[in-house]
Amino acid sequence: MLLLGTRGATAAQLEKIEKTEEIHHQFQRFLNEISKLTNDYELKVANRLFGEKTYLFLQVKKIKDLFANGSLSSSTKLVVVNVIYFKGQWDREFAKENTQEEEFWLNKSTSKSVLMMTQHQSFSFMILEDLQAKILGIPYKNNDLSMFVLLPDDIDGLEKIIDKITPSELIEWTSPGHMEERTVNLHLPRFEVEDSYDMEAVLAAVGMADAFNEQQADSSGMSSPSGLHAQKFLHRSFVEDSRWQKTTITSAEVLI
């Protein structure tokens, strides 16, 4: 959404990160494809602009406290919000009688008791010898979508995987026909995770510096006065995993 309202060098930096000049067209095609009506899963995408009333703009309950105290100020002119909501039923529900308390190891010396869901079924599976890890796909209803779990061989091996893994490798590993079907004993903890991230430094480091600079930002695509620039870029996520479904909500907020 921010790209739609920027021009000049600011837009060029954003396009470089997006790696395509047709991001909006391609994203619309992607949304149309994955948002088709189905009884197997539910996916909703919402985009909103919240503008400060005195600023002249050109006209053409899972995540709580979207804006923390102090995140908005009198200098905030526009808030751009993107929210993605996904709720999918597992293709094979985890049986209640197979869900019980087990130890989950946080590292080699620390564990905690969690509700562990178990299944003995055939899943998409692959051993990643170079990473010393395994990857397994858990399908949602109708097998159109799957959740992939990456498990290091070593209890303390997660950081090593994060440092080495690349998006292109993930796409290659999870592409249709690349993994084999294997019967495994799957132990998956029930969990609920919520976190937030400030993205300004990360985005500036990969080339999106002008958008955060009051003198350099070019937002003439959405406002005629100068000085409109991004002040903060926040990313929040919520994931809940249960016996019968998985719910994921992510939001991105740009304060301008």
N, C-alpha and C positions, 0 to 999 in steps of 0.2 A: 504494500500500500504506500509506503514511503517513497518508493521509486516512481509511482504515478505522479507525485507532486513535486519532484525535483527536476532540475534542468542542468545543463552544462557539465562542468567537471564533477559536481556532486552526483549527478545521475550516472556519469561514466564510471565513477568509483563503485556505485551500487551495482551497475550492470556487470562490472568485472567480477564482483563477488558472486553474483547470480550465474555468471558464465553463459548468459544467453541474452539476446536482444528481444526475444519473444517470450519472456518469462510469464507475462500475464495471460497470453493466449494458451501457452502450454499448461499453466496452472489451472486455467478454466477447464481445459480438456481433462486434466487429471481429476479435478473435483467432480465433473460430470460422470466420469467413469466409476469412481469409488462411492459416489453418493446415490447410485441407483437404488430404488426402493427394493428392500428385501426383508424377509422375516428372520434372516440368519444373524444380522448384526445391525447396529444403529450408529450412524456417523453424522455429525453435524458440524458445520464450519460457520463461524460468525465473525464478521468484521464490522467495526464501528469507529466513527470519528466523533470525539467529544471536544467541541471547540469552546474557547472562552468567548462569551457573548459579545464583548466590545471589539473583538478582532475581526477585520474584514477578510473573509475567505471567498475565493472564487467559487461560484456555484456551478456546476455542471450536473448451584450452591455448593459445588465441590471445591473450587478454588476460593478460599475465603480472603477477605481484606485485599481485594485486587490492588488497591493503592494504599500502602502503609502510611501511617501518620507522618507528615513532613515530606512526603514524596511529591506533593503538588504545592506550588507556590504562586504568588501573585504574578510571577513572570511566565508561568505556564500558559501558552496560548492554545495548544491543541494536544489532545491525547489520542493516539492511534492504537486501537486494540484489535488483536486477532486471537480468536479462541477456536480450538479444535476439540471436539468431544467424540470419543469412540467408546462404544460398549458392545462387546462381542461375546456370544455364547460359545463355549468350547464345543467342538464337534463330538467329543466324548467327555461327558461330565465326570468330575472326580466324585466317587461315591463317598457318602457321609461316613459309612462304616470304615472306610480306608483313610480317614483323616484323623490323626492323633498327635499327641505331643511327642516331639523328637528334639534332639539337640541340633542346633544349627551353628556351625563354627564360623566365627568372625575372623579369626586368625588361628595360628597353631596353638595358642595358649588360652584363647577366650571363646566361650560358646554361650548360647542362650537357648532356652526352651521355647519352641514355636509350634504352631499348628502346622503339621506337615501333611500335604495331600499326596497320595500315591496312586499310581496306575501301572499295570503290567500290560503294555500295548505296543503296537508297531508305530514308530515315528520316523520322520525324516531325520537322518543322523549322519554325521561325518566326524572323523578324527582329524584334527589339525596338528600334524606332527611338528611343524616348524614353530608353532605357538605353544606347543605342549598343552593343548586344550581340546575340548569337544564342543560341537554345536548341534543343537537339537531343535526341531520345529514342532510346535504344538498347534494343530489346525483349529480354526474356528468353524462354526456350522457351515456346511456346504463346501468346505475346503478351498474357498476363494482367498482367504487370508490366513496367516499363521503368525504366532509369536515365536521368536527364536531366542533360545537360551544358550549363552556362551559360558562354558564351565571350564576353568583352568584345572589342570591335573594336580597342581600344588595349591594348598589352601591359601598361601600367600602370593599366588601367581596372578591375581587380578590386575595389579598395577602394571606388570610387565606386558600383559595383553593390551591394556589401554594405550600404552606407549607405542606399541608396534602396529596395531590394527589400523586399516585404512578403509574409507567408505567403498572404494572400488573392490576391495577384497570381500567385504560383506555382501555386496551385490553379486559377486561371482559365486560365493559359497551358497547363497540362498536362492540362486536362480533355479527355475524348474529343471528337474532332471539331473542336477549336479550332486544332490545328496542321495544316499541310498536308504531304503526302508529297513529298519532293524527293530526287533522286539527288545525292549529295555524295561527295567524297573525304574520308573520315574518318581523321584521324590521332589516335590515343589512346595516351598513354604507359602502359606497365605501371608500376604503383606499389604501394607498401605504406606506409600511414600509420597511426601510432598516437599518440594524444594524450590528455591528461586535463585536466579543468577543475574548479576549486573554485567551487561555485555559490551559496554562502551569501549573498554580497553581492548577486548578481543577483536571487535569490529575495526577499530582504528588500526590495530596491528596488521590486519589483512588488507588494508587499503581504503577503508571507509572513514577517512579522517575529516574531510570537508563538512560532512553532514552535522558534525558536532561543533563546528567552529562558526561563531556568530558572524564573523567577517567573510568567511569563505563559502558558507552554505548557500546554495542557489535553490530556493523553494518557489520560484516564480510560477511553477505549474499549478500551485494551489493558492497563492497569495501574492498580491502586488506589493505590499510594504516589504522592505528589506529587513534582515535580521532574524527571520524565522529559521530556527535551527533545532536539531535534536539535542535535548539536554540529557536524557537518560534513555537507555534501552534495557528493559527488564524482560526476563524470560522466567515463567513459572510453570511447573508441571505437577500433576497429581496422578498417581497410578494406584489402583486397587485391584488386587488379585483374589478371587474367591473360587469355590468349588465348581461353580457353574458358569462364571463369566469373568471377563476382565474389563475394567473401566479405566480409560485414560483420558485426561484432559490436559491440554497444554495451552498456555496463553503467552502472547508477546505484546508488550506495551511500549510505545515510543512516546516520551514526553517531549513536547516541542514548545 
